[in-house]
Amino acid sequence: MGFGYRVDAGKTEEAWSAICAKQNGSSNTYEVDGVVYFYEVDRKDQPDGGLRGAVWQIMPDGLARSKGRFSIAGDGSVVRWPVGMKRLVAEVSAN
């Protein structure tokens, strides 16, 4: 059994995934200022058709530390950005 979300929310997450893949080949891992993060999408329906999830920092010992949550509304707007992702999106948009 899966979960559902609106197309616009999916397009926003797909854009993040493309940035990650271009940066390092992974669909959900990215680096900002030498710090490596990854995000995981919650596999749960949201009332507005959006997407929610967790952001983790990969520590030098290989373990992951929670760095917060993110939220994409059903209309595709970002309610809460993953750590550093807003800057990466701005850099890609500027190029």
C-alpha positions as CSV (number, residue, x, y, z in Angstrom):
1,M,0.0,0.0,0.0
2,G,1.3,3.4,-0.9
3,F,0.6,7.0,0.0
4,G,-0.7,9.9,-2.0
5,Y,0.3,13.4,-2.7
6,R,-0.5,16.2,-5.1
7,V,1.4,16.6,-8.4
8,D,2.7,20.0,-7.4
9,A,4.2,18.7,-4.2
10,G,5.8,15.9,-6.1
11,K,7.4,18.3,-8.6
12,T,9.0,20.3,-5.8
13,E,10.5,17.2,-4.2
14,E,11.6,16.0,-7.7
15,A,13.5,19.3,-8.2
16,W,15.3,18.7,-4.9
17,S,16.1,15.2,-5.9
18,A,17.5,16.4,-9.2
19,I,19.8,18.9,-7.4
20,C,21.0,16.1,-5.2
21,A,21.6,13.7,-8.1
22,K,23.6,16.4,-10.0
23,Q,25.7,17.2,-7.0
24,N,26.7,13.6,-6.0
25,G,24.6,11.0,-7.8
26,S,22.3,10.3,-4.9
27,S,18.6,11.3,-5.0
28,N,18.3,12.5,-1.5
29,T,21.8,13.4,-0.2
30,Y,23.4,16.8,-0.6
31,E,26.3,18.8,0.7
32,V,26.4,22.4,2.0
33,D,29.6,24.0,3.2
34,G,31.3,20.6,3.6
35,V,28.5,19.2,5.7
36,V,26.6,16.2,4.2
37,Y,22.8,15.9,4.7
38,F,20.1,13.6,3.5
39,Y,16.3,13.8,3.7
40,E,13.6,11.1,3.9
41,V,10.0,11.6,2.8
42,D,7.4,10.4,5.3
43,R,5.3,7.7,3.6
44,K,2.1,9.0,5.0
45,D,-0.9,10.9,3.4
46,Q,-1.0,14.5,4.4
47,P,-4.4,16.3,4.6
48,D,-3.3,19.0,2.0
49,G,-1.7,16.5,-0.4
50,G,1.7,17.7,0.6
51,L,4.9,16.0,1.6
52,R,6.6,16.0,4.9
53,G,9.9,14.4,6.1
54,A,13.0,14.4,8.1
55,V,16.5,15.8,7.5
56,W,19.6,14.2,8.8
57,Q,23.3,15.2,9.0
58,I,25.9,12.5,8.3
59,M,28.5,12.7,11.0
60,P,32.2,12.0,10.6
61,D,31.8,8.6,12.3
62,G,29.1,7.6,9.7
63,L,26.2,7.9,12.0
64,A,23.3,10.3,11.3
65,R,22.0,13.1,13.5
66,S,18.5,14.6,13.2
67,K,18.6,18.1,11.9
68,G,14.9,18.8,11.7
69,R,11.9,18.3,9.4
70,F,10.7,19.7,6.1
71,S,7.3,20.4,4.7
72,I,6.0,20.9,1.2
73,A,2.4,22.0,0.8
74,G,0.1,20.4,-1.7
75,D,0.4,23.4,-4.0
76,G,4.2,22.8,-4.2
77,S,5.2,25.7,-2.0
78,V,7.8,25.0,0.7
79,V,6.5,25.6,4.2
80,R,9.7,24.4,6.0
81,W,13.0,23.9,4.0
82,P,15.5,21.2,4.7
83,V,18.8,22.5,6.1
84,G,20.7,24.2,3.3
85,M,18.3,23.2,0.5
86,K,16.9,26.7,0.0
87,R,20.4,27.9,-0.8
88,L,21.1,25.1,-3.3
89,V,17.8,25.8,-5.1
90,A,18.7,29.5,-5.3
91,E,22.2,28.6,-6.7
92,V,20.7,26.3,-9.4
93,S,18.1,28.9,-10.3
94,A,20.8,31.6,-10.7
95,N,22.8,29.5,-13.2
